[in-house]
Amino acid sequence: MEPGTVIIVTLTALLAAGLLVWGSASVRASFYLSMRCRAEGAGHRVALTFDDGPDPERTPAVLDLLAQRGVRATFFLVGERAETHPELVRRMVAEGHVVGNHSHTHAGLFPLSSLRNTEEELHRTTESLTRITGLRPRLFRPPFGVTNPTIARAVRRLGLVPVGWSIRSLDTVSRDPERVATRILRRLHPGAVILLHDRCAGSDRLLDRLLDGLQKRGYEPTTIPELFDIEAYENHR
C-alpha cells in the first residue's frame, strides 16, 4: 500500500473512531438514540429534571421548595436508592412530580455492560419503581448521558423513552449555587431541558435562585411529559 494511501486510511479510521466516541458522549447528538433534549414550539416553558436520587438528606429540601413554589419536576431515579427510600419516591408522585428510570446502580462501568446486564439494570429499576408507586415509568435517562449501540438496543427492547438535556448545570462540579444558577440562566432558551441533581449539597439553594431567575424572565417550569406532550407512565396520562 502506498504511503499516501496508508495516511488516508489511518486518518479515516481515526475520524470514524472520533465520531463514534463523540456520538456516545454527546447526549444532544442523538447519535444512537433519538433523545428528547429540547422541545420545539414550547414557548417560554422549560423542564426541570433531577438525577441520581433519591437522597434522604437533600431530596426532602428540594421537594419542600418545589411544593412551596407550586412547581412540578421530573426525577430520574437510581433503582437501588429508590428501593432504600421508597417513601421519597411515593412523595414525589403524590406531589405531582414525574419519576423516571436512571439505571439500578448508576455504576461507572454501566456504559460498558453487556446487553443482558444493561437490560437487567433497566428492567429491575422499572419494576422497583412500579412496585413502589403503582405506576410503570416510561422515561429513561442514561447515566452520565452516555449512549452506545448496546444501550440503544436495550432501551428499544424495553420500550423506554430516552430523555437528555439542553442545559447542563454542572452542579456536581461547582458548589456555588449563585454561580451555577447564573450559568443556567445565561444559557436559557424556550423548550429547554435543565439537568440538575438532588443529591448535591446546596441543591435547594440552587433551585431557589433558579426559580427566581425563571420567574423574572417569564419562564414556566414544568415536567418532561408536559413539555413534550408524551406519556409518563404506561397506560397513564
Residue, then its C-alpha position, 0 to 999 in steps of 0.5 A: m500500500e502506498p504511503g499516501t494511501v496508508i495516511i488516508v486510511t489511518l486518518t479515516a479510521l481515526l475520524a470514524a473512531g472520533l465520531l463514534v466516541w463523540g456520538s456516545a458522549s454527546v447526549r444532544a447528538s442523538f447519535y444512537l438514540s433519538m433523545r428528547c433534549r429540547a422541545e420545539g414550539a414550547g414557548h417560554r416553558v422549560a423542564l426541570t429534571f433531577d438525577d441520581g436520587p433519591d437522597p434522604e438528606r437533600t431530596p426532602a429540601v428540594l421537594d419542600l421548595l418545589a411544593q412551596r413554589g407550586v412547581r412540578a419536576t421530573f426525577f430520574l431515579v437510581g433503582e437501588r436508592a429508590e428501593t432504600h427510600p421508597e417513601l421519597v419516591r411515593r412523595m414525589v408522585a403524590e406531589g405531582h412530580v414525574v419519576g423516571n428510570h436512571s439505571h439500578t446502580h448508576a455504576g461507572l462501568f454501566p456504559l460498558s455492560s453487556l446487553r443482558n446486564t444493561e437490560e437487567e439494570l433497566h428492567r429491575t429499576t422499572e419494576s422497583l419503581t412500579r412496585i413502589t408507586g403503582l405506576r410503570p415509568r416510561l422515561f429513561r435517562p442514561p447515566f452520565g448521558v452516555t449512549n452506545p449501540t448496546i444501550a440503544r438496543a436495550v432501551r428499544r427492547l424495553g420500550l423506554v423513552p430516552v430523555g437528555w438535556s439542553i442545559r447542563s448545570l454542572d452542579t456536581v462540579s461547582r458548589d456555588p449555587e449563585r454561580v451555577a444558577t447564573r450559568i443556567l440562566r445565561r444559557l436559557h432558551p424556550g423548550a429547554v431541558i435543565l439537568l440538575h441533581d438532588r443529591c448535591a449539597g446546596s441543591d435547594r439553594l440552587l433551585d431557589r435562585l433558579l426559580d427566581g431567575l425563571q420567574k423574572r424572565g417569564y419562564e414556566p417550569t414544568t415536567i418532561p411529559e408536559l413539555f413534550d406532550i408524551e406519556a409518563y407512565e404506561n397506560h397513564r396520562 
